[in-house]
Amino acid sequence: MPAQNLYALFQQAFADHLERTAIQTDTGARYSFSDLDQQSARIARWLQSIGLQRGDRAMVQVEKSVPALVFYLACLRSGVVYVPLNTAYQSAELAYFMENAEPRVFVADPSRADALRDLAAGLGVEHLVTLGADGKGSLIDAAADHGGEHAICELAPDALAAILYTSGTTGRSKGAQLTHGNLISNAQVLHTLWAWVPGDVLVHALPIFHVHGLFVAVHCALLNASTMLWMGKFQPRQALEWFPQATVFMGVPTLYVRMLQEADLSPERCAHMRLFISGSAPLLTETFKTWQERTGHTILERYGMSETLMLTSNPCRPEAGSRVAGTVGRPLPGTDLRCVDEDGKHCGAGEIGGIEVRGPNVFPGYWRMPEANAKEFTADGWFKTGDMGQIDSLGYVTIVGRSKDLIITGGYNVYPAEVESYLNDLPGVDESAVIGCPHRDFGEGVVAVVVPLPGAQLDAGQLTAAIKAQIAGFKVPKHLFIAKELPRNVMGKVQKKALRETYAHIFDGQ
């Protein structure tokens, strides 16, 4: 197979536009495509100077910044495997990630470096460098002495580009391996399907530690040599001010809800925009319709996962069909998607079944987890997403639930078993059950029900504070209840459906 490096594809796309503005930040800073190319070359040369080779891992937990994106590009061009982490992860989670991925470099926020230094050293991480939201840190200082030219590493399509950690149903995160071939195929398909044209400008409002912000938004913009209007943290007012000079916006449902709260959101404000895309969590039909009424635009909803990148999309071009509220559209070109029943038989139109997928965008498996790979892939090579859905007669996919109780809150994945494992380890806790309940802003909110040990006196506030110190904030239950027992069926299995019904309206009015 021919060599394929994703960065080489980007470089080819912007080769004739090196002095064009690649990124304009909300602080007024501007970076040209030449800046991105030269600065990533310097970091790539620094990585080589400290001995990193293709296939070595570089782990990153920093705030969003352009230099943080440049570090990712440097990893791509040098063949180093990029391992981004949510900035909310705490030390107990970081220890597991370091031990599992064995990174040779860890890039940390300066404010957390001292606390992480002993942990990193104890787990064999050779280099800990810093990078702040202001773009400054020991990483930038170290790379400054290196030249701005670098020969892009030639790689096979199956060479690893990134590992994304996604929470596991057994309480431990799994590292989804994504190859250069996976990322290239998905970027090219989305670039064509979403009708990117010269002159498109993207409002980049998402974090860059997960698929949506990095592998969808950034990749499409770089492949199109498009300018990105870059927010460090999402501000609805800033987004609206940028719409008259932009054409594309990508966001999670929460961002659309927040922009709808702006009084001057109007068709006139959005007249220059051509495409609004939503993903990472279910978009409420109410939000879909209200956005149409307020802006004159119809949001394009799509569906993807860390393990598969994008899988489906509502149509972009009118001639391809309508964008249907409540659906995630049709499978992408080159991606196969099916719904199967418990016996593995194909479901008919409108019948609900487990969603399975295959295609060039689907990952080869989890990092160092052969048992999980054997379980999550079928004998004929389809990946079991764990989502339940149905396909209508026109090929539109609707997600109806998640067989593994996955909670998606504000676009972030939370697996109940992981949160339960931390709760169950707290003093006085006998057992717990974590569920997702409907939440207007976040799609779902995390709710926990905890049963005390005999004689133990538990305080919901203290339990919440204790778990907050151990796990990422988006995983922390927004409501925690103390109960005498959990509902069970005759086989002793906890009935989470009953719990979800009990607390279904807990976030009403919030």
VOKE-606132 format. One record per residue (C-alpha): x, y, z; residue in three letters. Coordinates in steps of 0.5 Angstrom, whole numbers, plus 500, padded with zeros to 3 digits. Layout:
// VOKE-606132
     X     Y     Z   lumgu
     X     Y     Z     ALA
...
//
This chain:
// VOKE-606132
     X     Y     Z   lumgu
   500   500   500     MET
   503   507   499     PRO
   505   511   504     ALA
   500   516   507     GLN
   502   521   512     ASN
   496   526   514     LEU
   500   532   515     TYR
   503   531   508     ALA
   495   531   505     LEU
   494   538   509     PHE
   501   541   507     GLN
   499   539   500     GLN
   492   543   501     ALA
   495   549   503     PHE
   502   549   499     ALA
   499   555   495     ASP
   496   559   500     HIS
   502   559   505     LEU
   501   567   507     GLU
   494   566   508     ARG
   491   567   515     THR
   490   560   518     ALA
   488   562   525     ILE
   485   568   528     GLN
   484   568   535     THR
   479   571   540     ASP
   485   575   542     THR
   487   578   536     GLY
   493   573   534     ALA
   494   571   527     ARG
   497   565   524     TYR
   499   564   517     SER
   499   557   514     PHE
   507   558   514     SER
   507   559   521     ASP
   503   553   522     LEU
   508   549   518     ASP
   514   552   521     GLN
   512   552   528     GLN
   510   544   527     SER
   517   543   524     ALA
   521   546   530     ARG
   517   541   535     ILE
   518   535   530     ALA
   525   536   530     ARG
   525   537   538     TRP
   521   531   538     LEU
   527   527   534     GLN
   532   531   538     SER
   530   527   545     ILE
   530   521   541     GLY
   522   520   540     LEU
   521   515   534     GLN
   515   513   530     ARG
   510   509   534     GLY
   512   513   540     ASP
   507   516   544     ARG
   506   523   546     ALA
   501   525   552     MET
   498   532   552     VAL
   493   535   557     GLN
   493   542   556     VAL
   488   548   555     GLU
   486   549   548     LYS
   491   554   544     SER
   494   554   537     VAL
   501   552   540     PRO
   497   546   542     ALA
   494   544   535     LEU
   501   545   533     VAL
   504   540   537     PHE
   499   535   534     TYR
   501   537   527     LEU
   508   536   529     ALA
   506   529   532     CYS
   503   527   525     LEU
   509   529   521     ARG
   514   526   525     SER
   510   519   526     GLY
   509   520   534     VAL
   502   517   536     VAL
   498   523   539     TYR
   494   522   546     VAL
   490   528   548     PRO
   487   528   554     LEU
   481   531   557     ASN
   483   537   561     THR
   478   535   567     ALA
   482   529   568     TYR
   485   528   575     GLN
   491   524   578     SER
   488   518   579     ALA
   485   517   572     GLU
   492   520   569     LEU
   496   515   573     ALA
   492   510   569     TYR
   493   513   562     PHE
   500   514   563     MET
   501   507   565     GLU
   497   504   560     ASN
   500   508   554     ALA
   507   509   556     GLU
   508   516   553     PRO
   515   518   553     ARG
   513   525   553     VAL
   507   528   557     PHE
   505   536   555     VAL
   502   539   561     ALA
   499   546   563     ASP
   504   550   567     PRO
   499   550   573     SER
   499   542   574     ARG
   506   541   572     ALA
   509   540   579     ASP
   504   536   582     ALA
   505   531   576     LEU
   512   531   576     ARG
   513   525   581     ASP
   507   521   578     LEU
   510   522   571     ALA
   517   520   573     ALA
   515   514   577     GLY
   511   511   571     LEU
   517   512   567     GLY
   515   518   563     VAL
   522   521   560     GLU
   520   528   559     HIS
   515   533   562     LEU
   514   539   559     VAL
   509   545   559     THR
   504   549   555     LEU
   500   554   557     GLY
   493   557   554     ALA
   497   563   553     ASP
   502   559   548     GLY
   508   559   553     LYS
   512   554   556     GLY
   518   550   556     SER
   516   546   550     LEU
   516   552   546     ILE
   522   554   549     ASP
   525   548   547     ALA
   523   548   540     ALA
   525   555   539     ALA
   532   553   538     ASP
   531   548   532     HIS
   530   550   525     GLY
   523   551   521     GLY
   524   545   516     GLU
   523   538   517     HIS
   522   532   512     ALA
   515   529   513     ILE
   515   522   516     CYS
   513   517   511     GLU
   508   512   514     LEU
   504   506   512     ALA
   496   507   512     PRO
   495   503   518     ASP
   501   507   522     ALA
   498   509   529     LEU
   496   517   529     ALA
   493   517   535     ALA
   490   514   541     ILE
   483   517   544     LEU
   481   514   551     TYR
   474   513   552     THR
   471   510   558     SER
   470   503   559     GLY
   463   499   561     THR
   468   495   566     THR
   470   502   570     GLY
   477   502   566     ARG
   478   507   560     SER
   480   504   553     LYS
   485   507   548     GLY
   482   507   541     ALA
   487   507   536     GLN
   486   511   530     LEU
   491   510   524     THR
   493   515   519     HIS
   489   512   514     GLY
   483   512   518     ASN
   483   520   519     LEU
   485   521   512     ILE
   479   517   509     SER
   474   521   514     ASN
   477   528   513     ALA
   476   527   505     GLN
   469   524   505     VAL
   467   530   510     LEU
   470   535   506     HIS
   466   532   500     THR
   460   531   503     LEU
   459   537   507     TRP
   461   541   500     ALA
   467   545   503     TRP
   469   550   497     VAL
   475   556   497     PRO
   473   561   501     GLY
   470   557   507     ASP
   471   560   514     VAL
   470   556   520     LEU
   468   558   527     VAL
   472   554   531     HIS
   469   553   538     ALA
   470   546   541     LEU
   476   543   545     PRO
   481   540   541     ILE
   482   534   545     PHE
   477   529   542     HIS
   474   527   535     VAL
   469   533   534     HIS
   474   539   535     GLY
   480   536   532     LEU
   479   530   527     PHE
   473   533   524     VAL
   473   541   525     ALA
   480   542   524     VAL
   482   537   519     HIS
   476   539   514     CYS
   479   546   515     ALA
   486   544   514     LEU
   484   540   508     LEU
   480   546   505     ASN
   486   551   507     ALA
   480   555   510     SER
   481   560   516     THR
   479   558   523     MET
   476   563   527     LEU
   479   560   534     TRP
   476   561   541     MET
   480   559   547     GLY
   473   558   550     LYS
   466   558   547     PHE
   463   565   548     GLN
   456   565   545     PRO
   457   573   544     ARG
   463   572   540     GLN
   460   567   535     ALA
   455   571   533     LEU
   460   577   532     GLU
   464   572   527     TRP
   458   569   523     PHE
   458   575   518     PRO
   465   573   516     GLN
   464   566   517     ALA
   461   560   513     THR
   461   554   517     VAL
   460   553   525     PHE
   461   546   528     MET
   458   545   535     GLY
   455   540   541     VAL
   447   542   542     PRO
   449   545   549     THR
   453   551   544     LEU
   446   552   540     TYR
   442   552   546     VAL
   447   558   549     ARG
   447   562   542     MET
   439   561   542     LEU
   439   565   549     GLN
   442   571   545     GLU
   437   576   543     ALA
   440   578   537     ASP
   441   572   534     LEU
   437   573   527     SER
   437   571   520     PRO
   441   577   518     GLU
   446   575   523     ARG
   447   569   520     CYS
   446   571   513     ALA
   453   570   511     HIS
   453   563   514     MET
   452   556   509     ARG
   452   551   514     LEU
   451   549   522     PHE
   453   542   524     ILE
   451   539   531     SER
   454   532   534     GLY
   457   529   540     SER
   450   529   543     ALA
   443   528   541     PRO
   440   534   539     LEU
   433   536   541     LEU
   427   537   536     THR
   425   543   540     GLU
   432   546   539     THR
   433   544   532     PHE
   426   547   530     LYS
   427   553   534     THR
   434   554   531     TRP
   430   554   524     GLN
   425   559   526     GLU
   431   564   529     ARG
   436   564   524     THR
   433   561   517     GLY
   438   555   517     HIS
   437   548   518     THR
   442   544   523     ILE
   446   538   520     LEU
   446   533   525     GLU
   451   527   524     ARG
   453   521   528     TYR
   460   519   530     GLY
   465   515   536     MET
   472   516   538     SER
   473   509   535     GLU
   470   510   528     THR
   470   518   527     LEU
   464   520   523     MET
   459   515   521     LEU
   453   518   518     THR
   451   525   516     SER
   444   528   514     ASN
   445   531   507     PRO
   448   538   506     CYS
   446   539   499     ARG
   439   540   498     PRO
   439   535   492     GLU
   441   529   497     ALA
   435   530   501     GLY
   432   534   507     SER
   435   534   514     ARG
   431   531   518     VAL
   430   532   526     ALA
   431   527   531     GLY
   435   523   526     THR
   443   523   524     VAL
   442   522   517     GLY
   445   516   512     ARG
   451   512   513     PRO
   457   516   510     LEU
   460   514   503     PRO
   464   508   504     GLY
   461   506   511     THR
   457   500   512     ASP
   452   501   518     LEU
   447   495   520     ARG
   442   494   525     CYS
   442   487   528     VAL
   437   483   533     ASP
   440   479   539     GLU
   441   473   534     ASP
   445   477   530     GLY
   440   478   524     LYS
   439   484   520     HIS
   433   488   522     CYS
   428   491   517     GLY
   426   498   516     ALA
   424   501   522     GLY
   426   495   527     GLU
   430   497   533     ILE
   437   493   533     GLY
   444   494   535     GLY
   448   498   531     ILE
   454   495   527     GLU
   459   499   523     VAL
   465   497   518     ARG
   469   502   513     GLY
   476   505   512     PRO
   474   510   518     ASN
   473   504   523     VAL
   479   503   528     PHE
   483   497   528     PRO
   482   496   536     GLY
   483   498   543     TYR
   490   499   545     TRP
   493   493   548     ARG
   486   490   550     MET
   486   484   545     PRO
   480   481   550     GLU
   476   487   548     ALA
   477   487   541     ASN
   475   480   541     ALA
   468   482   544     LYS
   467   488   540     GLU
   468   486   533     PHE
   464   481   530     THR
   467   475   526     ALA
   466   478   520     ASP
   469   484   522     GLY
   464   489   524     TRP
   465   494   530     PHE
   459   493   535     LYS
   458   501   537     THR
   453   499   543     GLY
   448   504   540     ASP
   441   502   539     MET
   438   505   533     GLY
   433   504   527     GLN
   434   505   519     ILE
   428   508   516     ASP
   426   506   508     SER
   430   512   506     LEU
   436   510   509     GLY
   436   515   515     TYR
   439   513   522     VAL
   435   514   528     THR
   439   513   535     ILE
   434   510   540     VAL
   438   508   546     GLY
   445   506   548     ARG
   445   498   550     SER
   451   500   555     LYS
   448   505   559     ASP
   453   510   556     LEU
   451   517   558     ILE
   453   523   554     ILE
   453   530   557     THR
   455   536   554     GLY
   458   532   548     GLY
   462   528   553     TYR
   462   521   554     ASN
   460   518   561     VAL
   460   510   563     TYR
   456   509   569     PRO
   461   503   571     ALA
   467   508   572     GLU
   463   513   576     VAL
   460   507   580     GLU
   467   504   581     SER
   469   511   585     TYR
   463   512   589     LEU
   463   504   591     ASN
   470   505   594     ASP
   468   511   598     LEU
   467   510   606     PRO
   460   508   608     GLY
   458   506   601     VAL
   455   499   600     ASP
   453   500   592     GLU
   451   505   587     SER
   448   506   581     ALA
   449   512   576     VAL
   444   514   570     ILE
   443   519   565     GLY
   437   524   566     CYS
   434   528   561     PRO
   437   535   561     HIS
   435   541   557     ARG
   442   544   556     ASP
   447   538   557     PHE
   442   533   553     GLY
   443   528   559     GLU
   445   530   566     GLY
   449   525   571     VAL
   445   522   577     VAL
   447   517   582     ALA
   443   513   587     VAL
   448   511   593     VAL
   446   505   598     VAL
   450   506   605     PRO
   453   500   609     LEU
   449   498   615     PRO
   449   503   620     GLY
   453   508   616     ALA
   451   515   615     GLN
   452   518   609     LEU
   452   525   606     ASP
   450   527   599     ALA
   454   533   599     GLY
   460   530   602     GLN
   460   524   597     LEU
   460   529   591     THR
   466   533   594     ALA
   470   526   595     ALA
   468   524   588     ILE
   470   531   585     LYS
   477   530   587     ALA
   478   524   584     GLN
   475   524   577     ILE
   473   529   571     ALA
   468   534   573     GLY
   463   532   567     PHE
   463   525   570     LYS
   461   528   577     VAL
   453   527   579     PRO
   449   533   578     LYS
   445   530   583     HIS
   446   524   588     LEU
   441   521   592     PHE
   442   516   598     ILE
   437   510   598     ALA
   436   504   602     LYS
   436   500   596     GLU
   436   499   589     LEU
   431   497   585     PRO
   432   489   582     ARG
   429   484   578     ASN
   428   477   580     VAL
   435   475   578     MET
   438   481   582     GLY
   440   485   577     LYS
   439   493   578     VAL
   433   496   574     GLN
   436   502   571     LYS
   430   503   567     LYS
   426   504   573     ALA
   431   509   576     LEU
   431   513   570     ARG
   423   513   570     GLU
   424   515   578     THR
   428   521   576     TYR
   426   523   569     ALA
   424   530   571     HIS
   430   532   576     ILE
   433   537   571     PHE
   426   540   569     ASP
   426   547   570     GLY
   434   548   570     GLN
//
